């Protein structure tokens, strides 16, 4: 804490910390919902601290989020012999760095505070695991059921909405528990229709339809909160 001596005082400063936890990722592929993906996230954040307006804070946070979806317990038909089989679970991972700017509204609750938050978010996709499925697509062009790496949109945007509770451990240290919903407005993946794809088994041509994929995540987060207080003097 920084303090200056004088007659009248006012207190300000900022709070900062680190938080992380579980991510449940969901993707719609052309409005068809895939199975959820269970992964993780980690976030560093900073927010305003003002005794004159303790019920409201502006925050900025940056984090690492593993988004995507999975396919589990699905039956497929072998195009060569017509046999039905169930392959192992497959995960589609999009490793994103996110930057969020928003506000919090807080309410006193005993020694702590409940809050809800709303933020505008931008994402950059650092990497994916779609290369794992490219060999299947190339070997079966007429049945390329998996996303291709080169149709991934690297930049995306959306919102973060949620709430939580802050609990103090001491004068300058506390913890938080938070639940957020994070829908994207843009498409993580946009593949146009691909015409004149030859089926290697029948010799006929087909058109692979357009594919659009959009993210939404639900995140359960635990974190630490540190206060940096400044006392201003008249």
FENJOLIN-V909968 format. One record per residue. RES is the residue in one letter. D_FIRST is the distance of its C-alpha to the first C-alpha in Angstrom with 2 decimals. Layout:
BEGIN
{{RES,D_FIRST} {RES,D_FIRST}}
END
This chain:
BEGIN
{{X,0.00} {X,3.82} {X,6.55} {X,10.29} {X,13.03} {X,16.08} {X,18.43} {X,17.43} {X,14.09} {X,13.34} {X,10.49} {X,10.44} {X,9.07} {X,10.77} {X,11.77} {X,13.72} {X,15.98} {X,19.52} {X,22.50} {X,26.22} {X,29.43} {X,33.02} {X,34.82} {X,38.18} {X,39.88} {X,42.90} {X,45.12} {X,48.08} {X,50.87} {X,53.08} {X,51.96} {X,52.81} {X,49.89} {X,49.50} {X,48.27} {X,44.49} {X,42.50} {X,39.96} {X,37.25} {X,33.46} {X,30.45} {X,26.97} {X,24.21} {X,20.87} {X,19.10} {X,16.38} {X,16.23} {X,15.02} {X,12.78} {X,13.92} {X,14.40} {X,17.70} {X,19.09} {X,17.63} {X,21.09} {X,21.12} {X,19.22} {X,20.48} {X,20.26} {X,21.61} {X,22.65} {X,24.93} {X,26.98} {X,30.14} {X,32.73} {X,36.19} {X,38.46} {X,42.20} {X,44.90} {X,47.59} {X,51.30} {X,52.37} {X,55.64} {X,57.59} {X,61.29} {X,62.70} {X,66.29} {X,67.58} {X,69.28} {X,71.86} {X,73.27} {X,71.76} {X,70.23} {X,67.13} {X,64.28} {X,60.64} {X,58.40} {X,55.15} {X,51.91} {X,50.55} {X,46.96} {X,46.06} {X,42.59} {X,40.58} {X,37.39} {X,35.15} {X,31.88} {X,30.36} {X,28.01} {X,27.13} {X,25.75} {X,25.58} {X,24.15} {X,23.26} {X,24.43} {X,22.77} {X,24.28} {X,23.01} {X,24.63} {X,23.99} {X,20.47} {X,20.27} {X,21.45} {X,24.51} {X,24.54} {X,27.08} {X,26.67} {X,28.93} {X,28.62} {X,30.92} {X,31.36} {X,33.03} {X,34.36} {X,35.90} {X,38.28} {X,37.86} {X,40.77} {X,43.20} {X,45.75} {X,48.64} {X,50.45} {X,51.44} {X,53.66} {X,55.11} {X,57.98} {X,59.18} {X,59.08} {X,61.01} {X,63.60} {X,64.02} {X,63.54} {X,65.27} {X,63.05} {X,59.69} {X,57.72} {X,54.38} {X,52.02} {X,52.51} {X,49.55} {X,50.50} {X,50.17} {X,46.43} {X,44.27} {X,41.26} {X,39.24} {X,38.74} {X,36.78} {X,36.14} {X,33.67} {X,31.26} {X,31.51} {X,30.13} {X,27.86} {X,25.85} {X,23.59} {X,19.88} {X,19.26} {X,16.08} {X,16.22} {X,13.22} {X,10.15} {X,8.50} {X,11.92} {X,15.20} {X,18.56} {X,21.06} {X,24.82} {X,26.43} {X,29.99} {X,31.01} {X,34.32} {X,34.58} {X,37.93} {X,39.00} {X,41.02} {X,42.53} {X,44.78} {X,43.53} {X,47.18} {X,50.04} {X,53.47} {X,56.46} {X,59.84} {X,61.68} {X,65.46} {X,68.42} {X,66.94} {X,69.83} {X,70.14} {X,71.27} {X,73.05} {X,75.09} {X,75.23} {X,74.27} {X,71.41} {X,68.62} {X,65.55} {X,62.10} {X,60.40} {X,57.15} {X,54.03} {X,50.72} {X,47.67} {X,44.50} {X,41.36} {X,39.56} {X,37.02} {X,35.54} {X,32.27} {X,30.81} {X,27.24} {X,24.76} {X,21.19} {X,17.67} {X,14.71} {X,11.06} {X,8.38} {X,5.96} {X,5.08} {X,6.17} {X,8.19} {X,11.55} {X,14.12} {X,17.88}}
END
